[in-house]
């Protein structure tokens, strides 16, 4: 037996081990769901580059790493926590996959809003969890989803009642402590924004330490008629981490969904966003990925225009330095009935070194005839004339390059309306490109 | 201040400058005139340090130091400033941040601390007022969507903020209407100073009506073919560059 088969067996053993997932173990419907997902995982394992949707991303390193399930939360010091938690937000905080009520704060949530750890949600709102779990995922390549469904032990449950507006963003802070070396977490977030409601959710992923671990996150989101949900992800995992995340969304009639995806960390990351669009719904998908060293950053989106009159706008930008590799696979599907669809998709990449690589693959599948669809891809380098111009004014070469890189990326930062979040993303960018720009309040 | 000795420059094997000699002292204004293709802009770029040129012979001393050994930014720090014929648009970089980064680079080199934000902004705004520039330009991306005249004014603004000792103006008058030409020229004249020198590279005499040169040099086919006082510019205006060609032919 080869070593690869050995380690496959190891993850397969995890999902089939008795009593491994204690969350909701007493619920037969959940046990059945987990068992079925577990069996599928045992059969198929993690995806391989032989699958079209994974042709640019090879996760076989996971199999060599022998990650095991974290047993408890490690320590996170107060300074680090203060840095991670955004001002003017409700906070649900998780360390190494474990909910931390002491660090969390949801005092003052408006009536009709549930924002809770999934472990609490599953006992207090079983029917709601049951209605949401595995309710919006439409994809065929389910390796990581099955792994998550079989093993998720924590996450969040968020429900916004009809016509309710949440006054502040809800931050879901996932922190990996340095004690989580070689561990894995399966996190599941379930969100429903009921008719006419409005909310902002921010998922953040941070690590204190440079250890290796795996975060496998599945977020399922339902945006009901006339509801407006903003969803942000800021991924600043450790440089040795593996981050696999999927956001699966259903937009109902007239719903508005805006997803902002910022990827800075992890040795290997895969960020998927899937949205199925109901009639006259409005979907924005924006993303920025910044890769350095040997980082591999895969962005995978699928917008399914299932109904007529919906609008989607997608802009992903990548900055790739050193030997980093960025992947963008974006698919737009327009169903036969989805007349008057207006769909735009753009992916622009900036390569900062000869050894960096960008693979971009936009895909359109259009079955309706009265639609507007546009897509564009660019892969470019910094403008030598602009570098010379900046240097001729006294910016040293690296600063000049950083300024131009920042300028390229900043478009995706300026569009963040919530200031504390904008500052977090800006700081992540300026950490990588010093002297490249400044915070606006400097003026 | 600046001494150019026997400068030979080639681009892709073609010799553009064929032995330039020029000496410029503090406080002086030198005009370099010549027909298209004479090598005027090449000389400007060589001073600023642009890549892509082979310097096959000669040297340039700036304040006694070997200018050709210095990087682009080191030249800026040491006090060389090129006002571009075609200022580059830099999308996404605000003018104010660009100016701040530039000035701080120069100040750092000279052992000075960064300017306080408020002092910096009020200083820049004062200079913009002199150039009749709207303050909104501070917050726009560098040169992006600026008209030709606005770009040239922005060059002079940068020059007045950085206060270089050697100002090289490459065809600054091109694309300017008469009002803009006056404003830009006044901006340059305000900077005239016994410790500062100017090189005005221009095809036409027009600019020299507003900025009076001390010396005029005629460049043709990569060589200075004639030097003289301001009257030389008038002579060129009258006769055109035809006689230069005749002179080269003979």
Interface residues (C-beta under 8 A of the other chain):
Chain A: X383 X385 X386 X388 X389 X390 X391 X392 X393 X394 X395 X396 X397 X399 X400 X403 X404 X406 X407 X408 X410 X411 X435 X437 X438 X442 X443
Chain B: X48 X49 X50 X51 X71 X72 X73 X75 X76 X77 X81 X82 X84 X87 X88 X89 X90 X91 X92 X93 X96 X97 X98 X100 X101 X102 X103 X105 X106 X109 X117 X121 X139 X141 X158 X162
